[in-house]
Amino acid sequence: MARKPLLYATFLLACLILAAGCAAKKTSELAAGERDEAFLATENGSEDELFVDPFDEAPPVDHSKDEKADIADPIEGFNRAIFTFNDKFYFYVAKPVAKGWRAVAPESVRVGLGNVLYNILAPVRLVNNILQLDFMGAAGEVTRFAANSTVGLFGWFDLAAENGLKPDDEDLGQTFGRYGVGHGFYLVLPFLGPTSLRDATGDVFDSFLHPFAYTLEGDPTLEMAAFKAVKIENTLSLDKDTYENVVKEQIDPYLFMRNAYYQIRESSLKR
């Protein structure tokens, strides 16, 4: 059914604000631009093996740059205030909810759910591979979606990854970057955490590719917000306190997160 572009933009922004996540968890998503979706479903294995720690794959953060970030931050005062809010939200709301979900849901259920949520977002990755003229990546995404949606029971089992076809996360922010668009300025969003003007703009347009934007019944705003909330909380339930372990060693966690975001997003353009 037809929807006006302005309604879509408004709806996504509302969805972003409503999403039950936090900047703290963004630490566990940074390495692959929403790496939280990349779970491998196996019959045996510990939760440590199933959770993908982005800091295992991300390049080491250069602490010498902590006082001089490589991304503009003209609204640092505002960003720091939101960072503090998100930090409190993480410890008092998001993390307790995730621990509750971990207590009631078996590990296999949480991993399978993560796989399904990742599979649903295949259109976003496919289109961005095509926009980047990465036709091998696009073919791989189609193959992954076909295999996991059929034999893998709607994506519950990531059979493609188990057979060597690993996920390749792409988004419009990365697409912009590959065509030479700079980050713009650094931005910390309530609940959602670190981003940039370029990447936030990309998220808005990526929302047009979200399957829930075209549901014939119900409110797309609420459905996409619920999707985001479930995805973040489910990922947190598989996390091994990444945020806590990282920021507790930092003199200024805000600067660390800002520089980590910049370096990881830069590295994603070189894959």
ABEGO torsion letter per residue (X at the ends): XBBBAAAAAAAAAAAAAABBBBAAAAAAAAAAGGAAABBBBBABEBAAAABBBAAAABBBBBAAAAABBABBBAAAAAAAAAAAAAAAAAAAAAAAAAAAAAAABBAAAAAAAAAAAAAAAAAAAAAAAAAAGBAAAAAAAAAAAAAAABAAGGGABBAAAAAGBBBBBBBAAAAAAAAGBBAEBBBBBBGAEBBBAAAAAAAAAAAAABAAAABABEBAAAAAAAAAAAAAAAAAAABBGAAAAAAAABABAAAAAAAAAAAAAAAAAAX
